[in-house]
Every structure is written in structure tokens, then in C-alpha cells.
Amino acid sequence: MITTQNSYRGTKRPALNRRSWNTIMLTVLGIFFTVVMIFPLYWVIVSSLKNTSELFSTPPTFFPHQIDWSPYISNFIQNTDMWHYMGNSLQIALGTMILTLVLAAPMAYGLARLPIKGKQGLLLVFLVVQMFPSIMLALPLFVIFSQIGLVNSIPAVILAITTRTLPFATLVIRPYFLSLPRDLEDAAFIDGCNLWGAFYRIILPLSRPGMLTVGALTFLMGWSDFLFPLTLISDDSRRPLTLGIYKFIGEYGVRWNDLMAVSVIAALPIILVFIFGQRYITSGLVAGAVKE
């Protein structure tokens, strides 16, 4: 009996060792790729705190010997232009998020519940549209907005970015509506709700993870977009932060200290959104992918 137990344990021990070795290797690879992904952000932060001489020193230093706060002071305390650019970016990001949610939610509900002819073809169009680069839409939208007097305005940028976010949002939200049982709507109809009432009172609250996911991602798309503001806005007072950063790149050089400092502040909303909304974004994308 003892021999049998020893031989049994002996056959199991290599499997446990192999499993532990695989776990260690995966952990090491995970740490390595995490460091590779985070290092550019770390380098931007460190570079924003270096003085000019240390910034161009060879070999480069991975931590500033003397912290220099002058780029932050000059761009956010002495000069308030960057705060104005951030306010414009906030308007664009919030406007894009709200407009996308208002349009995408009923559109996705109709594609999930209503017997629309050619539904699969429409979904294919939404999928294909996302593959086209934004530069293909910039010039046609500029011509259209010029004819209706929307050029050089924040609403024009919001509408332009929504053309990119709306197909994405519709494809993400639709699986949530498909996953909900039709009995919920039937019960709402019995209680006196019409189709819109059942949608807004029953279906929409139950799709909160998908709505939060789409809201967070479309906010980030509106905050970080560069091409549409560059094409549609020429007035400096209406430019977002992405164009405000671009002014540090001049004909005779790049003001790296100022560029890095403003980039750190510009990245803060993105970091905060992912920190506080990570659970909803991750669960929302995963659930939206499998609840078809």
C-alpha cells in the first residue's frame, strides 16, 4: 500500500512542477509586456520633469537629477491657454458621448428586436465603415459643413467624430438587447407600455454595462481625436487640446519640456476613465462579444 502511494505521488509530481513552471513563465511574460506598455507613459512623465540640458543628455537618465516644474508652471499657471483648450476638448468629448448614446441605443434596439428587412446587410455596413480611415471622411464633411455654416465650430467636430463612433456603439450595444428575454417586454406591454416605454423603462436600465462601456470609449475617442478638429477648426479659441499640443512643434524645433508636460495633463482624463471604469469597460466588451 505504501509503495502504491509513493508511486502515485511520484507520477503526479512532474505534472505539478510543469504547471508551476508554466505559471512562472506566464507571470514573467505578463510583467515584461506590462512594463513595455507602461514605459512610454513613464518616459513622458519623467521627461516633463527634466531641464533642457538633462533632457538631451547622453546617456539618458531614467529619473531626473533635479526636478524642474517650470513647464507645468508656465503652461498651466502663468499661461491659461491650455485650460481653454482642455475646456474645448471636454465639450467635444461629452458632446460626442451624449450624441452617440442617444442615437446608438434606439438604433441598436431596433436592429435587435424589430423585423427589419436587410438587417444583416446593415450590420455589415456598420462593420465595414469602421475600417475606413478618418481622412476619407474629413474632406467630404468639410464641404458639407461649409455649405450649412458649421465649419469652425465645436458642434461640427462633434458631428464628425460621431460618424466614427456611432457604428461602433451600435455594434457593441446590440448584443445586450439580444441577450435580454422578450418576456420582459411582453410584461411591459401587458402593464400598458408601448414599444418606446418598454425600451426606456425596462430594456435600457438593464443594459447599463453596455451603455457605460460605450460612453467611456466614445468619450475617449472625442477627447483624443486630432484629424477632425484639424480639418474643421481654424479659430484658435475653439481648438481642442490635441491641437493645442501641436503648437509646441515649430519650424525650428520642438519644445519638448512643454510638450511632455501638457501631454501628461492631457493623459490624466484617459487614465482616470480607465481606472474608475475598468470593470465596466472590460465586462462590457467581453459580454458584448459573446451575447450574440
MARPAGU-351616 format. One record per residue (C-alpha): residue in three letters; residue number from 1; x negated, z, y. Coordinates in steps of 0.5 Angstrom, whole numbers. Layout:
<nodes>
  res    n     c1     c3     c2
  ALA  NUM      X      Z      Y
...
</nodes>
This chain:
<nodes>
  res    n     c1     c3     c2
  MET    1      0      0      0
  ILE    2     -6      2      5
  THR    3     -9     -5      3
  THR    4     -3     -9      5
  GLN    5     -2     -5     11
  ASN    6     -9     -7     13
  SER    7     -9    -14     11
  TYR    8     -2    -15     15
  ARG    9     -6    -12     21
  GLY   10    -12    -16     20
  THR   11     -8    -22     20
  LYS   12     -4    -20     27
  ARG   13    -10    -18     31
  PRO   14    -13    -25     32
  ALA   15     -6    -27     35
  LEU   16     -6    -21     40
  ASN   17    -13    -23     42
  ARG   18    -11    -30     43
  ARG   19     -5    -28     47
  SER   20     -9    -23     51
  TRP   21    -14    -29     53
  ASN   22     -8    -34     55
  THR   23     -5    -29     59
  ILE   24    -12    -27     63
  MET   25    -14    -35     64
  LEU   26     -7    -36     67
  THR   27     -8    -30     71
  VAL   28    -14    -32     74
  LEU   29    -12    -39     75
  GLY   30     -6    -37     79
  ILE   31    -10    -32     83
  PHE   32    -15    -38     84
  PHE   33    -10    -43     86
  THR   34     -6    -38     91
  VAL   35    -13    -37     94
  VAL   36    -14    -44     95
  MET   37     -7    -45     98
  ILE   38     -7    -39    103
  PHE   39    -15    -40    105
  PRO   40    -13    -46    110
  LEU   41     -8    -40    114
  TYR   42    -13    -35    114
  TRP   43    -18    -40    117
  VAL   44    -13    -42    122
  ILE   45    -12    -34    124
  VAL   46    -20    -33    124
  SER   47    -22    -39    128
  SER   48    -17    -37    133
  LEU   49    -21    -30    134
  LYS   50    -28    -33    135
  ASN   51    -31    -35    141
  THR   52    -33    -42    142
  SER   53    -41    -41    140
  GLU   54    -39    -38    134
  LEU   55    -33    -43    132
  PHE   56    -38    -48    132
  SER   57    -44    -44    129
  THR   58    -48    -47    122
  PRO   59    -47    -44    117
  PRO   60    -39    -42    119
  THR   61    -37    -35    119
  PHE   62    -32    -32    115
  PHE   63    -30    -27    119
  PRO   64    -31    -26    127
  HIS   65    -37    -22    129
  GLN   66    -34    -21    136
  ILE   67    -26    -22    136
  ASP   68    -24    -26    142
  TRP   69    -17    -25    144
  SER   70    -17    -30    150
  PRO   71    -14    -36    147
  TYR   72     -8    -31    146
  ILE   73     -8    -28    153
  SER   74     -9    -35    157
  ASN   75     -3    -39    153
  PHE   76      2    -33    152
  ILE   77      1    -28    158
  GLN   78     -3    -32    163
  ASN   79      1    -38    162
  THR   80      8    -38    159
  ASP   81      9    -46    158
  MET   82      8    -44    150
  TRP   83     14    -39    151
  HIS   84     18    -45    154
  TYR   85     16    -50    148
  MET   86     18    -45    143
  GLY   87     25    -44    146
  ASN   88     26    -51    145
  SER   89     24    -51    138
  LEU   90     28    -45    137
  GLN   91     34    -49    140
  ILE   92     32    -55    136
  ALA   93     32    -51    129
  LEU   94     38    -47    130
  GLY   95     42    -54    132
  THR   96     39    -57    126
  MET   97     41    -52    121
  ILE   98     48    -51    124
  LEU   99     50    -58    124
  THR  100     47    -59    117
  LEU  101     51    -54    114
  VAL  102     58    -56    118
  LEU  103     57    -63    115
  ALA  104     54    -62    109
  ALA  105     59    -56    106
  PRO  106     65    -60    106
  MET  107     62    -67    104
  ALA  108     59    -63     98
  TYR  109     65    -60     96
  GLY  110     69    -67     97
  LEU  111     63    -70     92
  ALA  112     64    -64     87
  ARG  113     72    -64     87
  LEU  114     75    -70     89
  PRO  115     76    -76     85
  ILE  116     72    -81     90
  LYS  117     71    -88     88
  GLY  118     64    -90     87
  LYS  119     61    -82     88
  GLN  120     55    -83     83
  GLY  121     53    -89     88
  LEU  122     54    -85     94
  LEU  123     50    -79     91
  LEU  124     44    -85     89
  VAL  125     44    -87     96
  PHE  126     43    -80     99
  LEU  127     37    -79     94
  VAL  128     34    -86     96
  VAL  129     35    -84    103
  GLN  130     30    -78    103
  MET  131     25    -83    100
  PHE  132     24    -87    107
  PRO  133     19    -84    112
  SER  134     22    -82    118
  ILE  135     18    -87    122
  MET  136     23    -92    119
  LEU  137     29    -89    123
  ALA  138     25    -87    129
  LEU  139     26    -93    133
  PRO  140     33    -95    131
  LEU  141     35    -88    133
  PHE  142     31    -89    140
  VAL  143     35    -96    141
  ILE  144     42    -93    139
  PHE  145     41    -86    143
  SER  146     38    -90    149
  GLN  147     45    -94    150
  ILE  148     49    -88    150
  GLY  149     45    -84    154
  LEU  150     42    -79    149
  VAL  151     35    -80    150
  ASN  152     30    -75    153
  SER  153     35    -69    151
  ILE  154     35    -64    145
  PRO  155     42    -66    142
  ALA  156     38    -73    141
  VAL  157     33    -69    137
  ILE  158     38    -65    133
  LEU  159     42    -71    131
  ALA  160     36    -75    129
  ILE  161     33    -69    125
  THR  162     40    -68    121
  THR  163     40    -75    119
  ARG  164     34    -73    114
  THR  165     37    -66    113
  LEU  166     44    -68    111
  PRO  167     43    -72    105
  PHE  168     38    -66    102
  ALA  169     43    -61    104
  THR  170     49    -65    100
  LEU  171     45    -65     94
  VAL  172     43    -58     94
  ILE  173     50    -55     95
  ARG  174     54    -60     91
  PRO  175     52    -56     84
  TYR  176     54    -50     87
  PHE  177     61    -52     88
  LEU  178     61    -56     81
  SER  179     59    -49     78
  LEU  180     65    -45     80
  PRO  181     71    -46     76
  ARG  182     77    -49     78
  ASP  183     82    -44     76
  LEU  184     79    -40     83
  GLU  185     82    -46     87
  ASP  186     89    -46     83
  ALA  187     90    -39     84
  ALA  188     89    -40     91
  PHE  189     94    -46     91
  ILE  190     99    -41     88
  ASP  191     98    -36     94
  GLY  192     99    -41     99
  CYS  193     93    -44    101
  ASN  194     92    -51    102
  LEU  195     85    -55    100
  TRP  196     81    -53    106
  GLY  197     84    -46    106
  ALA  198     81    -45     99
  PHE  199     75    -48    101
  TYR  200     73    -44    107
  ARG  201     76    -37    104
  ILE  202     74    -38     96
  ILE  203     69    -43     95
  LEU  204     65    -42    101
  PRO  205     63    -35    100
  LEU  206     62    -36     93
  SER  207     56    -41     95
  ARG  208     53    -36     99
  PRO  209     46    -37     96
  GLY  210     46    -45     96
  MET  211     48    -44    104
  LEU  212     43    -39    105
  THR  213     37    -44    102
  VAL  214     40    -50    106
  GLY  215     40    -46    112
  ALA  216     33    -43    111
  LEU  217     30    -50    109
  THR  218     33    -54    115
  PHE  219     31    -49    120
  LEU  220     24    -50    118
  MET  221     25    -58    118
  GLY  222     28    -57    125
  TRP  223     22    -52    127
  SER  224     16    -57    125
  ASP  225     19    -64    126
  PHE  226     14    -68    130
  LEU  227     16    -75    130
  PHE  228     23    -75    133
  PRO  229     21    -71    139
  LEU  230     15    -75    140
  THR  231     20    -81    140
  LEU  232     26    -79    143
  ILE  233     23    -74    149
  SER  234     18    -76    154
  ASP  235     20    -70    159
  ASP  236     15    -64    158
  SER  237     20    -59    160
  ARG  238     24    -61    154
  ARG  239     19    -62    149
  PRO  240     18    -57    143
  LEU  241     12    -53    140
  THR  242     10    -59    136
  LEU  243      9    -63    142
  GLY  244      6    -57    146
  ILE  245      1    -56    141
  TYR  246     -1    -63    141
  LYS  247     -3    -63    148
  PHE  248    -10    -59    146
  ILE  249    -12    -65    143
  GLY  250    -15    -69    149
  GLU  251    -19    -76    150
  TYR  252    -26    -72    151
  GLY  253    -25    -67    145
  VAL  254    -21    -61    142
  ARG  255    -19    -54    145
  TRP  256    -20    -51    138
  ASN  257    -19    -44    140
  ASP  258    -13    -45    144
  LEU  259    -10    -50    138
  MET  260    -11    -45    133
  ALA  261     -8    -39    137
  VAL  262     -2    -43    138
  SER  263     -2    -45    131
  VAL  264     -2    -38    129
  ILE  265      4    -36    133
  ALA  266      8    -43    131
  ALA  267      7    -41    124
  LEU  268     10    -34    125
  PRO  269     17    -36    124
  ILE  270     16    -40    118
  ILE  271     12    -34    115
  LEU  272     18    -29    117
  VAL  273     23    -34    114
  PHE  274     20    -35    107
  ILE  275     18    -27    107
  PHE  276     25    -25    108
  GLY  277     29    -31    105
  GLN  278     24    -32     99
  ARG  279     29    -29     94
  TYR  280     35    -33     96
  ILE  281     31    -40     97
  THR  282     28    -39     90
  SER  283     34    -37     87
  GLY  284     38    -43     91
  LEU  285     33    -48     89
  VAL  286     33    -46     82
  ALA  287     40    -45     81
  GLY  288     42    -52     85
  ALA  289     38    -56     80
  VAL  290     41    -53     74
  LYS  291     48    -52     75
  GLU  292     50    -60     75
</nodes>
